[in-house]
Amino acid sequence: MEGDTYSGLDNGTQLDGKVVQIFQKSFVQVQNILDQNRFLINEINQNHESKIPDNLSRNVGLIRELNNNIRRVVDLYADLSSTFSKSKDTSSEEDLSVAMRSDAKAGHKRNRPV
């Protein structure tokens, strides 16, 4: 898949295959964390409803784990955003480079409106 491009975005933007792989991997990680959070929240709710002191004490650790998971999700999305921005910058630089080369070949002629 390396060197492949993906043009599934509405505006015709192409993404490098490596970027798509990074996105897929990150989204799988996010989904796994969110699934784990669902189980944590269910356990926290059950412990809370039981009102058993040991279960309520256990919730402290579970809530900390939940908060850490949320931080991890935020970090993953921040990394995704950065990766996407860098890929767009690289793509834009390549487009600009190609455009500049084609302008140089054309002799920098400007078309004037009639």
N, C-alpha and C positions, 0 to 999 in steps of 0.2 A: 504494500500500500504506500510505501515511501515514494515521494515524488508525485503521487496521485493528487488530484484536486477534487474538491467537492463543491458543486455549484448549486446546492439545494436551497440557498437563501433567496428570498424574494427579489432582492435588488441585483441579482446576478453575481454577487461577490463569490470569489472562489477561495476555498481554504485548503491549505496543504494537508495531505493525508495524515501527517504526524500530528498536526493540531487537532484534527478530528479524533484521532486515537486518544490524545490527552483529554479531550472533552468527554469521550465515552468512558474512560477510566475514572475520571473525576465524578461523573454523574453516577456511576455504579457505587463509588465510595460514599457519596452523599446519600443515595438511596439506602445503602446498608446501615448508615448511621441513623437515618430517619426511622428505619424499621426497628432498630435497637431502642430508639427513643420511645417508640410506641409501646414496646414491652415495659420499659422503665416507668412510663406514665401509668400504665395499667397496674403495675406492682405498687407504685406510690399510692394510687387511689385505693387499692385493696387494703394496704397497710393503714391508710388514714381512716377508712371506714371501719376497720376492726377495732380501732382505739386501744389496741394492746400496746403497752409501753415499749416493749422490745421492737415491735414493728414500726412504731412511730420514731424510735431512735434510728432504726435502719434507714428510714426515709431521708435522714440528713445526708448520708453517703450516696443514696440513690439520686437525690436532687443535685448533689455536686457532680456526679457522673453525667447527669442530664445536661447541666450547664456546660461542662467540658465538651460534650458532644455538640452542643449548639455552637460553641466557639469553633470547633473543628469544621462544621458545616460552613460557617461564615468565612473561615480561612480558605476553604476549598473554593467557594464562590469568588473570593477576592483573587485567588490564583487564576481561576478561569477567566475572570475579567481582564487580568493583566496579560494572560496568554493571548486572549482574543485581540486585545489592543495592540500588542506587539506584532501579531500576525497581520493585522490590518495595516500597521505602519510599514511593515516590510513589504506587503503587497502594494501599498501606495507608492513606496519608494521605487519599487520595480516598475510600476506603471509610469511613474514620472520619468524614470531613466529611459524607458522605451520611447516615451513621447518626445523626450529631448533628443534622442538619437534620430528619430524620424523627422523632427523639425530641422535638425542639422543637415540631413540629407536633402530636404526640400528647399534648402537655401533660405530659411527663415522668412518665407513670403507670407504676407498678411493679406487676407481677403478683405476687401473693402465693400461695405454694403452699397448697393446701386441706388 
